[in-house]
Amino acid sequence: MAILQNGNGSDDHSSNSNSLDIYPLNCYYFGSVEAVSPRDETVADRVMRMRANYDAFGMRNCVAGVIVVELFKHPHLLLLQIRNSIYKLPGGRLRPGESDIEGLKRKLASKLSAGENGRGPEWEIGECLGKWWRPNFESLLYPYFPQNVERPKECVKVFLLKLPPSRRFIVPRNSRLLAVPLCQLHEKDEIYGPVISGVPQLLRKVQGRKPREF
């Protein structure tokens, strides 16, 4: 049983919004499709692009999904690895006027169900686990709204995703989908960045459970 936290200190697994059924990794199929050309830009280019988008649309709104599976009887987080050194939660930038849920479903379809054309099961989006803020274009993201900042440049909302007992994950060939133990993410900002390394803390209020059919 992969327990993230039992908030009341007991073994009560009654259904509630903070519970999560965790299935073994081997319940899922993993495949790939033709690679998608990544955006080739320097840090300066990215800052310039963010400034231009901010001038046109205002604060950048992004969404990301937390997917937990069981491997070797321990909870693991699914991460996208790009260029061998960049790790990301599946998700991305919202379109102007797009809702968090619809935008996240669109991003999940393009990053984890590439070429499926909606043939897989509907993505089930759970609660928002937390928000991260970028005070200015050059700074890192913070897990709180800085009091001295009136106009943040980016907000990233992290949502819990609830997987069905089986599913196909199809990613472009220039991406890899990795299962990383939660215990290896904590305080590893230099490797995974502040959002991913903060996921174990965000999951403290979630009660993971192995479904009865196991």
N, C-alpha and C positions, 0 to 999 in steps of 0.2 A: 504494500500500500504506500503510495507516494503522498505523504501528508505535507503540505506547505505550512499550514498552521491550523490548529484547532483553537479557535478564539476563546472558548469557555473552559479549556483544559480537560474536556471529556472526550469520549469516543462516539459521541452522537453525530450521525451522518444524515440527519433529517434534511430534506430539500430546502434550500434557501438560496438567495441571490448571490451569496458569497461562497457557494460550493462549486467545485469544478471536477468533473469526471475526467480522469487522466488515463489514457489508453497507451499500451505498449507501442513502441516505435514500429515494430514489425506488423502492426495492423494496417500500415499505410504503404501505398505504392509511390515510388519516387522515379521520375523520368526527366527527360530534357528535350528541348526543341532547339531550333536554330538560334545562334547567338544574336543578341541585340547589341548594336554598336554603342558603347558607353560614351558619355559626353567627355571629351578630352579638354580639360581646362585647368589652369593653375589656380592657386588660392586667390590671387589678385583678380583673375577672371571671374571667379565665383562671387567675390564680394561686389564686383562691378555689376554682375547680373542681378544679385539680390537688391542692390540699390535701385536699379532700373525698375525691377518688379515692384519694389516698395513705393516708388514714385507713381507708378501706374495703378496699383491695386491696394496699397496699404500693407498692413502687417501680413506676413506670410503665415498661413495656417496649414499645419501638417498633422497627419494622423499616423499611428503605428500600432501594430498588433502584437500581442504577447501570446505565443503558442507553446504550451507545455505538454510534453509527452513523457512516458516512462521508459527508461533504459537501465538495465542492470539494477532494477528495483529502486531507482533514484529519479527525481524529477529533472528533466533536461529542457532547455529552451531552444527552439528552432530559430536559427539565425541565417541570414543571407551573407555569404562571403563573396566579395568582389575584388578582383585584382590581388588576391592572396593576402591582403593586409587590411582591407576595409570590411568592417562588420556592420550589418544593419538589421533592424527589425523590419519586417515587411510592412510597407506603407509608402507614404510620400505626401506631396503637396496637394491640397485641395484646389479645385477650380473655383473661380469667383462665384459665390452664391451656392456652392455645393454643400450639402450637410455632411457632418462628420461620418455618419454611418454609411451613406451612399458612397462617399468618397473613399472610405476605407475598403468597402466591398469592391469598388472599381480597381483600386490598387492591388488588392489581393488577387483578383482575377488576372491582372496583367503580370504580376511577379511570381505567383505560386500556382497559377492555373493557365500558363501561357498556351495559347492554341486550343484551349478546351471549348471556347465559345459558349460558356455558360452551361455546359453539359453536366458538371459536377453538382453536388448538393449545395444548397444555399449556405453562405458563410454566416455563422451565428455570432454576432457581436455582443459581448457582455458589457460589464460596467467599465466606466472610465477609471483607470487605476491612478492616474496622476497627470499633471501638466508640467511642461518644461518651458522656460522662457529664455529668449535671447535678447539681452538689453540693447546691443548694438551689432553691427554687421560683423565685426571682427571677433567678438567674444564667444565664449563657450555658452552652452545652455545651462540654466540654473533650475533646480526643482522647486522654485518659489518665485513669486513676483517681486523683483527688487523695488524697495520703497522709493528709491531716488530716481526711478525711471518712469517717465510719463508716457512714452511712446515706444514700447518694445517692438523689435523688428520681426520676431518670430515666436509662435506658440506651437508646441508639439503636444498633442493629446495621445496618451498611451491607453489602449483598450485591451481588455482580456478577450481572447477568442476561445470559443468552446467548440471543440472538434467532435464530429460524429465517430462511431466505432470504426469506420473505414473511410478513406478518401485518397484521391490521387493528387500528388504534388508534382507539377510540371514546371520546370524553371529553364530559362535560357542557358545554353551551354557555357557561357562565360560567367555564370554565377554558380555558386555551390550552396546547397542547403545543409547546414550543419546542426547537429544536436549537441549542445554544450551543457555540461552539468551546472545547475544553478549555483552550487557551492564554489565554482571556479570563476564566477562573474563578479562577486562582491569586491568592491574597491579595486577594480582592474580598469580604471579610467584610461590608462595609457595604452591599453590594448583594445578595449571595446568601446570607449567613449563613455560620457557620463550617463546617458540615457540607459544603455544596455546594462552597465554595471550597477545601475540603480534599481533594476527590475526585481532582484531578490527582496529588497526593502519594500517595494510596492506590493509584492505578493504576500506580505505578512498577514494581511487581513483575509486572504483567500484560503478556504479549506479544500485541499485536494483530496480526492478519494478514488479508489479503484472501484469501478462499477460492479454491481452484484453478479452480473452475468459471467464475470471472471471467476 
